[in-house]
Amino acid sequence: MMYDGHWFGGGFMWIFWILLILAIIWVVKAVTSGTTSANQQKSALEILRERYARGELDHEEFERRKKDLL
């Protein structure tokens, strides 16, 4: 077998760049998923207030459900 320095070095260079790109993608996903999961965890009272603010519940329904939660 003949040793070809360019192929050997070039092959490892491809692997290096592929691993680097995968690592960057992994870091970006880890950072963005951490912020979205924190925003998605709302309390039941916060959700109830949002629904009342959007007009999905009238005042009586809001107060009844709020009393049930507290």
PDB file of N, H, CA, C and O in Angstrom:
ATOM      1  N   MET A   1       0.825  -1.182   0.000  1.00  0.00           N
ATOM      2  CA  MET A   1       0.000   0.000   0.000  1.00  0.00           C
ATOM      3  C   MET A   1       0.869   1.244   0.000  1.00  0.00           C
ATOM      4  O   MET A   1       1.941   1.293   0.603  1.00  0.00           O
ATOM      5  N   MET A   2       0.366   2.236  -0.694  1.00  0.00           N
ATOM      6  H   MET A   2      -0.505   2.196  -1.184  1.00  0.00           H
ATOM      7  CA  MET A   2       1.102   3.488  -0.725  1.00  0.00           C
ATOM      8  C   MET A   2       0.435   4.475   0.226  1.00  0.00           C
ATOM      9  O   MET A   2      -0.788   4.508   0.365  1.00  0.00           O
ATOM     10  N   TYR A   3       1.247   5.249   0.854  1.00  0.00           N
ATOM     11  H   TYR A   3       2.240   5.222   0.741  1.00  0.00           H
ATOM     12  CA  TYR A   3       0.747   6.276   1.750  1.00  0.00           C
ATOM     13  C   TYR A   3       0.628   7.577   0.976  1.00  0.00           C
ATOM     14  O   TYR A   3       1.603   8.071   0.410  1.00  0.00           O
ATOM     15  N   ASP A   4      -0.567   8.117   0.961  1.00  0.00           N
ATOM     16  H   ASP A   4      -1.359   7.715   1.421  1.00  0.00           H
ATOM     17  CA  ASP A   4      -0.797   9.387   0.280  1.00  0.00           C
ATOM     18  C   ASP A   4      -1.098  10.428   1.356  1.00  0.00           C
ATOM     19  O   ASP A   4      -2.177  10.415   1.949  1.00  0.00           O
ATOM     20  N   GLY A   5      -0.189  11.290   1.597  1.00  0.00           N
ATOM     21  H   GLY A   5       0.688  11.300   1.115  1.00  0.00           H
ATOM     22  CA  GLY A   5      -0.319  12.278   2.659  1.00  0.00           C
ATOM     23  C   GLY A   5      -1.526  13.184   2.501  1.00  0.00           C
ATOM     24  O   GLY A   5      -2.158  13.566   3.486  1.00  0.00           O
ATOM     25  N   HIS A   6      -1.844  13.526   1.265  1.00  0.00           N
ATOM     26  H   HIS A   6      -1.331  13.216   0.464  1.00  0.00           H
ATOM     27  CA  HIS A   6      -2.980  14.414   1.057  1.00  0.00           C
ATOM     28  C   HIS A   6      -4.298  13.721   1.387  1.00  0.00           C
ATOM     29  O   HIS A   6      -5.179  14.334   1.990  1.00  0.00           O
ATOM     30  N   TRP A   7      -4.447  12.466   1.006  1.00  0.00           N
ATOM     31  H   TRP A   7      -3.732  11.968   0.516  1.00  0.00           H
ATOM     32  CA  TRP A   7      -5.700  11.759   1.291  1.00  0.00           C
ATOM     33  C   TRP A   7      -5.851  11.537   2.784  1.00  0.00           C
ATOM     34  O   TRP A   7      -6.927  11.748   3.344  1.00  0.00           O
ATOM     35  N   PHE A   8      -4.770  11.108   3.431  1.00  0.00           N
ATOM     36  H   PHE A   8      -3.896  10.936   2.977  1.00  0.00           H
ATOM     37  CA  PHE A   8      -4.833  10.830   4.852  1.00  0.00           C
ATOM     38  C   PHE A   8      -5.162  12.111   5.628  1.00  0.00           C
ATOM     39  O   PHE A   8      -6.050  12.112   6.481  1.00  0.00           O
ATOM     40  N   GLY A   9      -4.460  13.176   5.334  1.00  0.00           N
ATOM     41  H   GLY A   9      -3.739  13.175   4.641  1.00  0.00           H
ATOM     42  CA  GLY A   9      -4.715  14.450   6.011  1.00  0.00           C
ATOM     43  C   GLY A   9      -6.058  15.036   5.610  1.00  0.00           C
ATOM     44  O   GLY A   9      -6.767  15.596   6.446  1.00  0.00           O
ATOM     45  N   GLY A  10      -6.411  14.913   4.348  1.00  0.00           N
ATOM     46  H   GLY A  10      -5.835  14.458   3.668  1.00  0.00           H
ATOM     47  CA  GLY A  10      -7.687  15.450   3.875  1.00  0.00           C
ATOM     48  C   GLY A  10      -8.871  14.715   4.462  1.00  0.00           C
ATOM     49  O   GLY A  10      -9.893  15.326   4.775  1.00  0.00           O
ATOM     50  N   GLY A  11      -8.741  13.393   4.616  1.00  0.00           N
ATOM     51  H   GLY A  11      -7.911  12.897   4.362  1.00  0.00           H
ATOM     52  CA  GLY A  11      -9.829  12.620   5.213  1.00  0.00           C
ATOM     53  C   GLY A  11     -10.097  13.023   6.648  1.00  0.00           C
ATOM     54  O   GLY A  11     -11.249  13.152   7.062  1.00  0.00           O
ATOM     55  N   PHE A  12      -9.028  13.221   7.404  1.00  0.00           N
ATOM     56  H   PHE A  12      -8.092  13.116   7.068  1.00  0.00           H
ATOM     57  CA  PHE A  12      -9.209  13.662   8.775  1.00  0.00           C
ATOM     58  C   PHE A  12      -9.725  15.090   8.840  1.00  0.00           C
ATOM     59  O   PHE A  12     -10.432  15.453   9.780  1.00  0.00           O
ATOM     60  N   MET A  13      -9.381  15.893   7.861  1.00  0.00           N
ATOM     61  H   MET A  13      -8.807  15.598   7.098  1.00  0.00           H
ATOM     62  CA  MET A  13      -9.874  17.261   7.834  1.00  0.00           C
ATOM     63  C   MET A  13     -11.387  17.283   7.631  1.00  0.00           C
ATOM     64  O   MET A  13     -12.084  18.080   8.258  1.00  0.00           O
ATOM     65  N   TRP A  14     -11.899  16.412   6.758  1.00  0.00           N
ATOM     66  H   TRP A  14     -11.332  15.765   6.248  1.00  0.00           H
ATOM     67  CA  TRP A  14     -13.349  16.306   6.564  1.00  0.00           C
ATOM     68  C   TRP A  14     -14.037  15.890   7.850  1.00  0.00           C
ATOM     69  O   TRP A  14     -15.059  16.459   8.230  1.00  0.00           O
ATOM     70  N   ILE A  15     -13.473  14.897   8.515  1.00  0.00           N
ATOM     71  H   ILE A  15     -12.642  14.434   8.206  1.00  0.00           H
ATOM     72  CA  ILE A  15     -14.058  14.425   9.781  1.00  0.00           C
ATOM     73  C   ILE A  15     -14.041  15.548  10.814  1.00  0.00           C
ATOM     74  O   ILE A  15     -15.012  15.726  11.550  1.00  0.00           O
ATOM     75  N   PHE A  16     -12.961  16.296  10.875  1.00  0.00           N
ATOM     76  H   PHE A  16     -12.173  16.151  10.278  1.00  0.00           H
ATOM     77  CA  PHE A  16     -12.862  17.414  11.817  1.00  0.00           C
ATOM     78  C   PHE A  16     -13.968  18.434  11.571  1.00  0.00           C
ATOM     79  O   PHE A  16     -14.645  18.855  12.509  1.00  0.00           O
ATOM     80  N   TRP A  17     -14.153  18.836  10.308  1.00  0.00           N
ATOM     81  H   TRP A  17     -13.603  18.494   9.546  1.00  0.00           H
ATOM     82  CA  TRP A  17     -15.167  19.850  10.002  1.00  0.00           C
ATOM     83  C   TRP A  17     -16.578  19.342  10.247  1.00  0.00           C
ATOM     84  O   TRP A  17     -17.434  20.087  10.724  1.00  0.00           O
ATOM     85  N   ILE A  18     -16.824  18.096   9.929  1.00  0.00           N
ATOM     86  H   ILE A  18     -16.129  17.490   9.541  1.00  0.00           H
ATOM     87  CA  ILE A  18     -18.154  17.523  10.181  1.00  0.00           C
ATOM     88  C   ILE A  18     -18.432  17.485  11.680  1.00  0.00           C
ATOM     89  O   ILE A  18     -19.524  17.852  12.112  1.00  0.00           O
ATOM     90  N   LEU A  19     -17.464  17.047  12.474  1.00  0.00           N
ATOM     91  H   LEU A  19     -16.577  16.748  12.123  1.00  0.00           H
ATOM     92  CA  LEU A  19     -17.643  17.012  13.925  1.00  0.00           C
ATOM     93  C   LEU A  19     -17.799  18.411  14.506  1.00  0.00           C
ATOM     94  O   LEU A  19     -18.578  18.616  15.437  1.00  0.00           O
ATOM     95  N   LEU A  20     -17.070  19.361  13.966  1.00  0.00           N
ATOM     96  H   LEU A  20     -16.438  19.194  13.210  1.00  0.00           H
ATOM     97  CA  LEU A  20     -17.192  20.737  14.439  1.00  0.00           C
ATOM     98  C   LEU A  20     -18.588  21.293  14.163  1.00  0.00           C
ATOM     99  O   LEU A  20     -19.188  21.922  15.034  1.00  0.00           O
ATOM    100  N   ILE A  21     -19.102  21.065  12.968  1.00  0.00           N
ATOM    101  H   ILE A  21     -18.615  20.553  12.260  1.00  0.00           H
ATOM    102  CA  ILE A  21     -20.447  21.538  12.618  1.00  0.00           C
ATOM    103  C   ILE A  21     -21.496  20.860  13.489  1.00  0.00           C
ATOM    104  O   ILE A  21     -22.417  21.521  13.968  1.00  0.00           O
ATOM    105  N   LEU A  22     -21.370  19.555  13.700  1.00  0.00           N
ATOM    106  H   LEU A  22     -20.622  19.019  13.311  1.00  0.00           H
ATOM    107  CA  LEU A  22     -22.318  18.844  14.565  1.00  0.00           C
ATOM    108  C   LEU A  22     -22.265  19.365  16.002  1.00  0.00           C
ATOM    109  O   LEU A  22     -23.298  19.479  16.661  1.00  0.00           O
ATOM    110  N   ALA A  23     -21.072  19.678  16.482  1.00  0.00           N
ATOM    111  H   ALA A  23     -20.233  19.585  15.947  1.00  0.00           H
ATOM    112  CA  ALA A  23     -20.939  20.215  17.836  1.00  0.00           C
ATOM    113  C   ALA A  23     -21.609  21.581  17.950  1.00  0.00           C
ATOM    114  O   ALA A  23     -22.265  21.868  18.952  1.00  0.00           O
ATOM    115  N   ILE A  24     -21.451  22.415  16.941  1.00  0.00           N
ATOM    116  H   ILE A  24     -20.919  22.182  16.127  1.00  0.00           H
ATOM    117  CA  ILE A  24     -22.082  23.735  16.952  1.00  0.00           C
ATOM    118  C   ILE A  24     -23.596  23.592  16.942  1.00  0.00           C
ATOM    119  O   ILE A  24     -24.287  24.280  17.692  1.00  0.00           O
ATOM    120  N   ILE A  25     -24.116  22.712  16.107  1.00  0.00           N
ATOM    121  H   ILE A  25     -23.554  22.153  15.498  1.00  0.00           H
ATOM    122  CA  ILE A  25     -25.567  22.485  16.060  1.00  0.00           C
ATOM    123  C   ILE A  25     -26.068  21.982  17.407  1.00  0.00           C
ATOM    124  O   ILE A  25     -27.116  22.424  17.879  1.00  0.00           O
ATOM    125  N   TRP A  26     -25.336  21.068  18.030  1.00  0.00           N
ATOM    126  H   TRP A  26     -24.485  20.710  17.647  1.00  0.00           H
ATOM    127  CA  TRP A  26     -25.733  20.526  19.325  1.00  0.00           C
ATOM    128  C   TRP A  26     -25.770  21.625  20.383  1.00  0.00           C
ATOM    129  O   TRP A  26     -26.703  21.675  21.185  1.00  0.00           O
ATOM    130  N   VAL A  27     -24.772  22.506  20.398  1.00  0.00           N
ATOM    131  H   VAL A  27     -24.014  22.465  19.746  1.00  0.00           H
ATOM    132  CA  VAL A  27     -24.727  23.589  21.378  1.00  0.00           C
ATOM    133  C   VAL A  27     -25.887  24.557  21.167  1.00  0.00           C
ATOM    134  O   VAL A  27     -26.525  24.980  22.131  1.00  0.00           O
ATOM    135  N   VAL A  28     -26.162  24.906  19.923  1.00  0.00           N
ATOM    136  H   VAL A  28     -25.644  24.563  19.140  1.00  0.00           H
ATOM    137  CA  VAL A  28     -27.263  25.826  19.635  1.00  0.00           C
ATOM    138  C   VAL A  28     -28.587  25.224  20.083  1.00  0.00           C
ATOM    139  O   VAL A  28     -29.404  25.923  20.682  1.00  0.00           O
ATOM    140  N   LYS A  29     -28.816  23.940  19.805  1.00  0.00           N
ATOM    141  H   LYS A  29     -28.152  23.372  19.319  1.00  0.00           H
ATOM    142  CA  LYS A  29     -30.052  23.296  20.242  1.00  0.00           C
ATOM    143  C   LYS A  29     -30.155  23.241  21.757  1.00  0.00           C
ATOM    144  O   LYS A  29     -31.234  23.450  22.312  1.00  0.00           O
ATOM    145  N   ALA A  30     -29.057  22.964  22.427  1.00  0.00           N
ATOM    146  H   ALA A  30     -28.181  22.794  21.976  1.00  0.00           H
ATOM    147  CA  ALA A  30     -29.069  22.884  23.888  1.00  0.00           C
ATOM    148  C   ALA A  30     -29.388  24.245  24.504  1.00  0.00           C
ATOM    149  O   ALA A  30     -30.127  24.330  25.484  1.00  0.00           O
ATOM    150  N   VAL A  31     -28.834  25.294  23.931  1.00  0.00           N
ATOM    151  H   VAL A  31     -28.234  25.224  23.135  1.00  0.00           H
ATOM    152  CA  VAL A  31     -29.073  26.629  24.474  1.00  0.00           C
ATOM    153  C   VAL A  31     -30.504  27.074  24.208  1.00  0.00           C
ATOM    154  O   VAL A  31     -31.157  27.614  25.101  1.00  0.00           O
ATOM    155  N   THR A  32     -31.000  26.856  23.004  1.00  0.00           N
ATOM    156  H   THR A  32     -30.470  26.417  22.278  1.00  0.00           H
ATOM    157  CA  THR A  32     -32.354  27.317  22.678  1.00  0.00           C
ATOM    158  C   THR A  32     -33.425  26.481  23.344  1.00  0.00           C
ATOM    159  O   THR A  32     -34.468  27.024  23.709  1.00  0.00           O
ATOM    160  N   SER A  33     -33.223  25.200  23.519  1.00  0.00           N
ATOM    161  H   SER A  33     -32.376  24.759  23.223  1.00  0.00           H
ATOM    162  CA  SER A  33     -34.245  24.383  24.169  1.00  0.00           C
ATOM    163  C   SER A  33     -34.343  24.703  25.645  1.00  0.00           C
ATOM    164  O   SER A  33     -35.419  24.567  26.227  1.00  0.00           O
ATOM    165  N   GLY A  34     -33.258  25.123  26.268  1.00  0.00           N
ATOM    166  H   GLY A  34     -32.384  25.234  25.795  1.00  0.00           H
ATOM    167  CA  GLY A  34     -33.295  25.497  27.678  1.00  0.00           C
ATOM    168  C   GLY A  34     -34.140  26.725  27.920  1.00  0.00           C
ATOM    169  O   GLY A  34     -34.838  26.794  28.931  1.00  0.00           O
ATOM    170  N   THR A  35     -34.101  27.692  27.031  1.00  0.00           N
ATOM    171  H   THR A  35     -33.534  27.636  26.209  1.00  0.00           H
ATOM    172  CA  THR A  35     -34.889  28.907  27.215  1.00  0.00           C
ATOM    173  C   THR A  35     -36.348  28.669  26.918  1.00  0.00           C
ATOM    174  O   THR A  35     -37.205  29.246  27.587  1.00  0.00           O
ATOM    175  N   THR A  36     -36.664  27.844  25.942  1.00  0.00           N
ATOM    176  H   THR A  36     -35.968  27.376  25.399  1.00  0.00           H
ATOM    177  CA  THR A  36     -38.068  27.631  25.626  1.00  0.00           C
ATOM    178  C   THR A  36     -38.758  26.780  26.675  1.00  0.00           C
ATOM    179  O   THR A  36     -39.934  27.003  26.963  1.00  0.00           O
ATOM    180  N   SER A  37     -38.064  25.814  27.254  1.00  0.00           N
ATOM    181  H   SER A  37     -37.109  25.632  27.020  1.00  0.00           H
ATOM    182  CA  SER A  37     -38.708  24.988  28.269  1.00  0.00           C
ATOM    183  C   SER A  37     -38.990  25.803  29.522  1.00  0.00           C
ATOM    184  O   SER A  37     -39.984  25.551  30.203  1.00  0.00           O
ATOM    185  N   ALA A  38     -38.142  26.772  29.842  1.00  0.00           N
ATOM    186  H   ALA A  38     -37.334  26.977  29.288  1.00  0.00           H
ATOM    187  CA  ALA A  38     -38.384  27.615  31.002  1.00  0.00           C
ATOM    188  C   ALA A  38     -39.595  28.506  30.772  1.00  0.00           C
ATOM    189  O   ALA A  38     -40.353  28.768  31.706  1.00  0.00           O
ATOM    190  N   ASN A  39     -39.789  28.974  29.547  1.00  0.00           N
ATOM    191  H   ASN A  39     -39.173  28.761  28.789  1.00  0.00           H
ATOM    192  CA  ASN A  39     -40.933  29.823  29.240  1.00  0.00           C
ATOM    193  C   ASN A  39     -42.230  29.036  29.201  1.00  0.00           C
ATOM    194  O   ASN A  39     -43.293  29.607  29.446  1.00  0.00           O
ATOM    195  N   GLN A  40     -42.182  27.758  28.904  1.00  0.00           N
ATOM    196  H   GLN A  40     -41.319  27.294  28.705  1.00  0.00           H
ATOM    197  CA  GLN A  40     -43.393  26.967  28.770  1.00  0.00           C
ATOM    198  C   GLN A  40     -43.950  26.537  30.116  1.00  0.00           C
ATOM    199  O   GLN A  40     -45.106  26.119  30.185  1.00  0.00           O
ATOM    200  N   GLN A  41     -43.184  26.623  31.171  1.00  0.00           N
ATOM    201  H   GLN A  41     -42.245  26.962  31.114  1.00  0.00           H
ATOM    202  CA  GLN A  41     -43.647  26.186  32.472  1.00  0.00           C
ATOM    203  C   GLN A  41     -44.337  27.342  33.179  1.00  0.00           C
ATOM    204  O   GLN A  41     -43.710  28.095  33.924  1.00  0.00           O
ATOM    205  N   LYS A  42     -45.619  27.471  32.940  1.00  0.00           N
ATOM    206  H   LYS A  42     -46.129  26.860  32.335  1.00  0.00           H
ATOM    207  CA  LYS A  42     -46.408  28.519  33.562  1.00  0.00           C
ATOM    208  C   LYS A  42     -47.292  27.886  34.623  1.00  0.00           C
ATOM    209  O   LYS A  42     -47.676  26.720  34.529  1.00  0.00           O
ATOM    210  N   SER A  43     -47.599  28.675  35.618  1.00  0.00           N
ATOM    211  H   SER A  43     -47.288  29.622  35.694  1.00  0.00           H
ATOM    212  CA  SER A  43     -48.502  28.172  36.640  1.00  0.00           C
ATOM    213  C   SER A  43     -49.929  28.186  36.102  1.00  0.00           C
ATOM    214  O   SER A  43     -50.235  28.857  35.116  1.00  0.00           O
ATOM    215  N   ALA A  44     -50.776  27.442  36.762  1.00  0.00           N
ATOM    216  H   ALA A  44     -50.527  26.897  37.563  1.00  0.00           H
ATOM    217  CA  ALA A  44     -52.180  27.381  36.347  1.00  0.00           C
ATOM    218  C   ALA A  44     -52.839  28.745  36.468  1.00  0.00           C
ATOM    219  O   ALA A  44     -53.688  29.102  35.651  1.00  0.00           O
ATOM    220  N   LEU A  45     -52.453  29.507  37.480  1.00  0.00           N
ATOM    221  H   LEU A  45     -51.763  29.218  38.143  1.00  0.00           H
ATOM    222  CA  LEU A  45     -53.028  30.837  37.666  1.00  0.00           C
ATOM    223  C   LEU A  45     -52.615  31.787  36.536  1.00  0.00           C
ATOM    224  O   LEU A  45     -53.422  32.597  36.081  1.00  0.00           O
ATOM    225  N   GLU A  46     -51.365  31.690  36.085  1.00  0.00           N
ATOM    226  H   GLU A  46     -50.709  31.032  36.455  1.00  0.00           H
ATOM    227  CA  GLU A  46     -50.917  32.520  34.959  1.00  0.00           C
ATOM    228  C   GLU A  46     -51.696  32.188  33.690  1.00  0.00           C
ATOM    229  O   GLU A  46     -52.090  33.084  32.944  1.00  0.00           O
ATOM    230  N   ILE A  47     -51.913  30.911  33.453  1.00  0.00           N
ATOM    231  H   ILE A  47     -51.593  30.183  34.059  1.00  0.00           H
ATOM    232  CA  ILE A  47     -52.681  30.494  32.276  1.00  0.00           C
ATOM    233  C   ILE A  47     -54.112  31.002  32.378  1.00  0.00           C
ATOM    234  O   ILE A  47     -54.684  31.465  31.391  1.00  0.00           O
ATOM    235  N   LEU A  48     -54.689  30.913  33.574  1.00  0.00           N
ATOM    236  H   LEU A  48     -54.225  30.537  34.376  1.00  0.00           H
ATOM    237  CA  LEU A  48     -56.052  31.395  33.788  1.00  0.00           C
ATOM    238  C   LEU A  48     -56.143  32.895  33.531  1.00  0.00           C
ATOM    239  O   LEU A  48     -57.092  33.364  32.902  1.00  0.00           O
ATOM    240  N   ARG A  49     -55.164  33.640  34.015  1.00  0.00           N
ATOM    241  H   ARG A  49     -54.394  33.259  34.525  1.00  0.00           H
ATOM    242  CA  ARG A  49     -55.154  35.095  33.786  1.00  0.00           C
ATOM    243  C   ARG A  49     -55.034  35.432  32.303  1.00  0.00           C
ATOM    244  O   ARG A  49     -55.683  36.357  31.815  1.00  0.00           O
ATOM    245  N   GLU A  50     -54.198  34.674  31.589  1.00  0.00           N
ATOM    246  H   GLU A  50     -53.671  33.922  31.985  1.00  0.00           H
ATOM    247  CA  GLU A  50     -54.061  34.907  30.150  1.00  0.00           C
ATOM    248  C   GLU A  50     -55.371  34.632  29.419  1.00  0.00           C
ATOM    249  O   GLU A  50     -55.762  35.386  28.528  1.00  0.00           O
ATOM    250  N   ARG A  51     -56.040  33.558  29.795  1.00  0.00           N
ATOM    251  H   ARG A  51     -55.723  32.945  30.519  1.00  0.00           H
ATOM    252  CA  ARG A  51     -57.321  33.238  29.149  1.00  0.00           C
ATOM    253  C   ARG A  51     -58.366  34.310  29.440  1.00  0.00           C
ATOM    254  O   ARG A  51     -59.173  34.642  28.572  1.00  0.00           O
ATOM    255  N   TYR A  52     -58.355  34.849  30.651  1.00  0.00           N
ATOM    256  H   TYR A  52     -57.699  34.579  31.356  1.00  0.00           H
ATOM    257  CA  TYR A  52     -59.275  35.929  31.006  1.00  0.00           C
ATOM    258  C   TYR A  52     -58.943  37.192  30.215  1.00  0.00           C
ATOM    259  O   TYR A  52     -59.843  37.887  29.745  1.00  0.00           O
ATOM    260  N   ALA A  53     -57.663  37.484  30.071  1.00  0.00           N
ATOM    261  H   ALA A  53     -56.932  36.919  30.453  1.00  0.00           H
ATOM    262  CA  ALA A  53     -57.234  38.666  29.320  1.00  0.00           C
ATOM    263  C   ALA A  53     -57.609  38.552  27.844  1.00  0.00           C
ATOM    264  O   ALA A  53     -57.927  39.557  27.207  1.00  0.00           O
ATOM    265  N   ARG A  54     -57.575  37.344  27.299  1.00  0.00           N
ATOM    266  H   ARG A  54     -57.316  36.528  27.817  1.00  0.00           H
ATOM    267  CA  ARG A  54     -57.950  37.154  25.892  1.00  0.00           C
ATOM    268  C   ARG A  54     -59.467  37.161  25.700  1.00  0.00           C
ATOM    269  O   ARG A  54     -59.942  37.188  24.565  1.00  0.00           O
ATOM    270  N   GLY A  55     -60.214  37.138  26.770  1.00  0.00           N
ATOM    271  H   GLY A  55     -59.827  37.116  27.692  1.00  0.00           H
ATOM    272  CA  GLY A  55     -61.664  37.162  26.660  1.00  0.00           C
ATOM    273  C   GLY A  55     -62.294  35.793  26.531  1.00  0.00           C
ATOM    274  O   GLY A  55     -63.471  35.686  26.189  1.00  0.00           O
ATOM    275  N   GLU A  56     -61.529  34.734  26.800  1.00  0.00           N
ATOM    276  H   GLU A  56     -60.572  34.820  27.078  1.00  0.00           H
ATOM    277  CA  GLU A  56     -62.075  33.379  26.719  1.00  0.00           C
ATOM    278  C   GLU A  56     -62.981  33.064  27.903  1.00  0.00           C
ATOM    279  O   GLU A  56     -63.855  32.201  27.809  1.00  0.00           O
ATOM    280  N   LEU A  57     -62.773  33.763  29.017  1.00  0.00           N
ATOM    281  H   LEU A  57     -62.063  34.464  29.093  1.00  0.00           H
ATOM    282  CA  LEU A  57     -63.574  33.547  30.218  1.00  0.00           C
ATOM    283  C   LEU A  57     -64.215  34.868  30.623  1.00  0.00           C
ATOM    284  O   LEU A  57     -63.612  35.933  30.491  1.00  0.00           O
ATOM    285  N   ASP A  58     -65.452  34.783  31.120  1.00  0.00           N
ATOM    286  H   ASP A  58     -65.943  33.918  31.228  1.00  0.00           H
ATOM    287  CA  ASP A  58     -66.051  35.983  31.681  1.00  0.00           C
ATOM    288  C   ASP A  58     -65.582  36.123  33.132  1.00  0.00           C
ATOM    289  O   ASP A  58     -64.886  35.252  33.655  1.00  0.00           O
ATOM    290  N   HIS A  59     -65.971  37.232  33.776  1.00  0.00           N
ATOM    291  H   HIS A  59     -66.536  37.939  33.351  1.00  0.00           H
ATOM    292  CA  HIS A  59     -65.475  37.529  35.114  1.00  0.00           C
ATOM    293  C   HIS A  59     -65.908  36.468  36.133  1.00  0.00           C
ATOM    294  O   HIS A  59     -65.120  36.066  36.988  1.00  0.00           O
ATOM    295  N   GLU A  60     -67.140  36.027  36.038  1.00  0.00           N
ATOM    296  H   GLU A  60     -67.780  36.354  35.342  1.00  0.00           H
ATOM    297  CA  GLU A  60     -67.637  35.026  36.993  1.00  0.00           C
ATOM    298  C   GLU A  60     -66.877  33.705  36.862  1.00  0.00           C
ATOM    299  O   GLU A  60     -66.498  33.098  37.864  1.00  0.00           O
ATOM    300  N   GLU A  61     -66.658  33.270  35.630  1.00  0.00           N
ATOM    301  H   GLU A  61     -66.965  33.763  34.816  1.00  0.00           H
ATOM    302  CA  GLU A  61     -65.922  32.022  35.395  1.00  0.00           C
ATOM    303  C   GLU A  61     -64.480  32.149  35.878  1.00  0.00           C
ATOM    304  O   GLU A  61     -63.930  31.222  36.472  1.00  0.00           O
ATOM    305  N   PHE A  62     -63.874  33.311  35.614  1.00  0.00           N
ATOM    306  H   PHE A  62     -64.321  34.064  35.131  1.00  0.00           H
ATOM    307  CA  PHE A  62     -62.503  33.546  36.068  1.00  0.00           C
ATOM    308  C   PHE A  62     -62.404  33.457  37.587  1.00  0.00           C
ATOM    309  O   PHE A  62     -61.526  32.779  38.120  1.00  0.00           O
ATOM    310  N   GLU A  63     -63.309  34.145  38.281  1.00  0.00           N
ATOM    311  H   GLU A  63     -64.023  34.696  37.848  1.00  0.00           H
ATOM    312  CA  GLU A  63     -63.280  34.142  39.746  1.00  0.00           C
ATOM    313  C   GLU A  63     -63.543  32.749  40.311  1.00  0.00           C
ATOM    314  O   GLU A  63     -62.922  32.360  41.299  1.00  0.00           O
ATOM    315  N   ARG A  64     -64.451  31.996  39.701  1.00  0.00           N
ATOM    316  H   ARG A  64     -64.956  32.312  38.898  1.00  0.00           H
ATOM    317  CA  ARG A  64     -64.751  30.652  40.181  1.00  0.00           C
ATOM    318  C   ARG A  64     -63.528  29.735  40.034  1.00  0.00           C
ATOM    319  O   ARG A  64     -63.181  28.993  40.952  1.00  0.00           O
ATOM    320  N   ARG A  65     -62.891  29.801  38.876  1.00  0.00           N
ATOM    321  H   ARG A  65     -63.172  30.404  38.130  1.00  0.00           H
ATOM    322  CA  ARG A  65     -61.719  28.963  38.651  1.00  0.00           C
ATOM    323  C   ARG A  65     -60.523  29.406  39.496  1.00  0.00           C
ATOM    324  O   ARG A  65     -59.742  28.576  39.962  1.00  0.00           O
ATOM    325  N   LYS A  66     -60.389  30.710  39.689  1.00  0.00           N
ATOM    326  H   LYS A  66     -61.023  31.384  39.311  1.00  0.00           H
ATOM    327  CA  LYS A  66     -59.310  31.197  40.534  1.00  0.00           C
ATOM    328  C   LYS A  66     -59.493  30.739  41.974  1.00  0.00           C
ATOM    329  O   LYS A  66     -58.525  30.399  42.654  1.00  0.00           O
ATOM    330  N   LYS A  67     -60.737  30.733  42.432  1.00  0.00           N
ATOM    331  H   LYS A  67     -61.523  31.010  41.880  1.00  0.00           H
ATOM    332  CA  LYS A  67     -61.037  30.265  43.788  1.00  0.00           C
ATOM    333  C   LYS A  67     -60.724  28.772  43.912  1.00  0.00           C
ATOM    334  O   LYS A  67     -60.244  28.324  44.953  1.00  0.00           O
ATOM    335  N   ASP A  68     -60.992  28.008  42.860  1.00  0.00           N
ATOM    336  H   ASP A  68     -61.383  28.372  42.015  1.00  0.00           H
ATOM    337  CA  ASP A  68     -60.678  26.579  42.871  1.00  0.00           C
ATOM    338  C   ASP A  68     -59.167  26.332  42.942  1.00  0.00           C
ATOM    339  O   ASP A  68     -58.715  25.379  43.577  1.00  0.00           O
ATOM    340  N   LEU A  69     -58.400  27.197  42.288  1.00  0.00           N
ATOM    341  H   LEU A  69     -58.768  27.971  41.772  1.00  0.00           H
ATOM    342  CA  LEU A  69     -56.950  27.034  42.288  1.00  0.00           C
ATOM    343  C   LEU A  69     -56.317  27.422  43.615  1.00  0.00           C
ATOM    344  O   LEU A  69     -55.346  26.805  44.052  1.00  0.00           O
ATOM    345  N   LEU A  70     -56.868  28.446  44.253  1.00  0.00           N
ATOM    346  H   LEU A  70     -57.657  28.948  43.899  1.00  0.00           H
ATOM    347  CA  LEU A  70     -56.272  28.930  45.500  1.00  0.00           C
ATOM    348  C   LEU A  70     -56.923  28.281  46.651  1.00  0.00           C
ATOM    349  O   LEU A  70     -56.565  28.553  47.797  1.00  0.00           O
TER     350      LEU A  70
END
